[in-house]
Amino acid sequence: MYDRETRFPMEQTMNPARIEYTEKSVMNLESRRCDILAISRSGAILGIVTEFRIPRQFYLDVPKTRISKLGCVLMRINTNNTIEVRFLRLMTESEMERIYVYSTHPAHRDWVVSVRTW
């Protein structure tokens, strides 16, 4: 299913985030910190320590941008402590702008917050 969707070009970014998931179908939510290294409207590349068990499905939460509970599916685990994920829904343009505004990547230095998009 995910291989038939259109792929949007990835753009490098650097945002702190966290993944949230349930451990062994228990009611409590576990979370791990990660960094968003590249993002598109349909997926992202996350930097996270991969020596822990990473679930197949989880939520991505980006606290600075107020994007919470973005559903993700794990596509691939790379050896350089990065994982590739696909989003369960496409991100909107306003969400992408908020990601770029709060990014610490040098390419997004001139982005400013638009009050109308919040």
Secondary structure, 3 states (H helix, E strand, C coil): CCCCCCCCCCEEEEEEEEEEEECCCCCCEEEEEEEEEEECCCEEEEECCCCCCCCCEEEEEECCCCEEEEEEEEEEECCCCEEEEEECCCCCHHHHHHHHHCCCCHHHCCCCCCHHHC
